[in-house]
Amino acid sequence: MNIQKLKKELEQARASLKSILNNASDAIFVGSPKTNKIVDCNLRGEELLERRRSEIIGQPLSILRSKQRANHYKKIFSEMKSISNADYDDQNLEVIITKKGKIKNVLISSFVAMSKEEPLVYGIFHDITQQKEQENKLIKAYHDLKVEKHKLLEERNKIEIILQNIGDGVVVLNPKLEIIVFNKKAEKISGFLAQEILGKKFHSIFKKNIIETENKHDSELIRKDGQPITISSITTSLAGEENSYIITFRDVTLEREVDQMKSEFVSIASHQLRTPLAGIKWNTEILMDGVLGKLTNEQLEFIEKIKTSNERLIKLVNELLDISHIETGRKFEIRRRKSSITKIVREILNEQVALITSRKIKVFNKINKNLKLSIDRAKIKQVFQNLIENALKYSQENNARVTIDSKIQKNEIIFSVADNGIGIPEHQQDKIFEKFFRADNAITVQAEGSGLGLYAARAITEAHQGKMWLESNKHGSVFYFSLPK
Ligand code: ADP
């Protein structure tokens, strides 16, 4: 083989190496261990460093390395010098900084090859910046997920603790009506343990009527030991899950027994009070009539006061009797007969004429004249009496107006008693139909009052299959009640 041919082959080999270098998808830098300088680089190398080739060639090799790797390389280069033609393979993860200051992550493999007389080191820089970014994103997402999971677990634990320590029994049912949660209080009330009841159908253990309605109601529960108890329960659909239910319940056996005893006591006490009160009424009337001798004005005034106080007492005793009848269910039958509503209202307004004129209250009876309904007249009169008396009683000093109206709907008549009086504070409106409840502002303007009238009025309306509700603000109140047609 002659020298010419060899030279040509060498030229060809160099040319193909050049083309390989330039077309490679990785950045390649060629360095001279002797001078510690870069002697060549390909296109990708220019792109990676964001520098032109002319700015790279001649630069110290250190621009390709982070400081901590520099010593390592030095050692390798010195080793390389002694091993001519030896391949050297090393893959390192490096961070390099481009001309514009961008940080690039590269994976470097290097090898040494002899060129002319000196060994050159070839560094192949595989840019993994994007890969690294994805990896970092993944790591962050994984970390976030872990934090989220931890939070969720914490939340679940909190709910679990609350659920277990809540004062009410809690049972959760899945759509198949199987018990999936049974808290400690539920265990205590029912005598069943969660472990023996979870997964079982609710109805195979407890009575159906416990979950029949969404309203709070009393029902009987048979404990594991066979003992019946009264529970007050409320069933709600589990948020977001159709046909799953959550039942909360309390043992109210004792409360109900005490209620019953209280009602019976009130009933007996009121009955016992009625006779002496009637006696006082009768005797004051005799005195006032002057049958036993003419009274002085002063004596008359005192007896008048006795009479008024006695009447208040009679009213209170009657209200208490009403309540005890409502609660014990005794003597609370509805005896219906066709009655004119406007007549009832007129009667009441006549009875209240003294109060209406003395306080200059404008009263409007707008009830439809022909309206006749089949009702328990005395009881519905009591309802109107309570609402109208309240509207008059809780009126303002000036320009007081009370309007009694009726509105005929499809299946019912809605009655309203509206006033422009003191109104009911918003935060107390939901308690207004409770026994003995009186709003703060009412107590200030009217010291007397039992807080029993509305309770009885609503019970009477409901016994007629009607409803009672109110709207009120500081400009006045409207009480509504409905009766079926
Ligand atoms: P009483 O009037 O004897 O206190 P009620 O049961 O009739 O008892 O009424 C309960 C409470 O409702 C009253 O004490 C008062 O706070 C409030 N109330 C009822 N009607 C009105 C009304 N028209 N305006 C303002 N407050 C009212």
Residues whose N, C-alpha, C, O or C-beta is under 5 A from the ligand:
A	BS01	ADP	N390 A391 Y394 G421 I422 G423 I424 I432 F437 R438 A439 A442 G449 S450 G451 L452 G453 L454 Y455 S477
